[in-house]
């Protein structure tokens, strides 16, 4: 699996697995665990979770997935903004570690901006890092002005910005993406297939059938083609995980890229960051 370097020098895989909506229904737990394990076996060793997902339920599932193979996993979790005070962040991280049955996170993110001053959250992140409980930290759903504020506080350490980015949500190409490239901060693209909503788009269906691949694969391959971008599709089904993984093999030509540009033009002007 190709990797990108975080500012710390750590390598992060370009394609991983999301876990939103997992851990919500006890009946589905074993199939969700099985699906994530299958993805790891294929090579999708980056797992993105959060204390929010299933109110801790997703982290408990991830614990079963990573058991016995922690060292090959790149584990990401996130703190709720309302927990992101100095003490609250540390306690939230410790609760996450307990649910995940591990003693460190590879990456810990502030899930979105709340009312707690960023400096306080970053102090807690630094303390967690010094204690060896997190290796890197970063942010999520930060627009350019928030990123600039984070950068003023912490010039070298903000590892990533995890944001909504897919063919139908290209607003970040105006500001967040160039800013992150300039500062060598990878962007993590969430909802890469727009939670399934773009898969029926006519142009996408036509382009993918010409390429003899699926619409989801084209959507993921398009993101993988973007410089400095990490992609984290979520699926609880083995067949779809296999399909999403195979997007790594697709190289889009200039002709394919212009057809996609035409079907999914970027907005005409900068717009505020969108989030789900
Ligand atoms: P995705 O764009 O990854 O889409 C997931 C949905 O698409 C699921 O319903 C899944 O169903 C379905 N699906 C997956 N693969 C395929 C396929 N090949 N063909 C058809 N349907 C498919 O959306 P998410 O919002 O889940 O985003 C991915 C991850 O990003 C999240 O799980 C989470 O980890 C992270 N995220 C972070 C946010 C943040 O604020 N930081 C916000 C949103 C997401 P099924 O499982 O049944 O296959």
Boltz pocket constraint, residues with backbone or C-beta under 6 A from the ligand:
constraints:
  - pocket:
      binder: B
      contacts: [[A, 17], [A, 18], [A, 19], [A, 20], [A, 21], [A, 48], [A, 49], [A, 111], [A, 140], [A, 141], [A, 162], [A, 163], [A, 189], [A, 190], [A, 191], [A, 192], [A, 193], [A, 194], [A, 195], [A, 196], [A, 199], [A, 216], [A, 217], [A, 232], [A, 233], [A, 234], [A, 235], [A, 236], [A, 237], [A, 240], [A, 241], [A, 243], [A, 244], [A, 276]]
      max_distance: 6.0
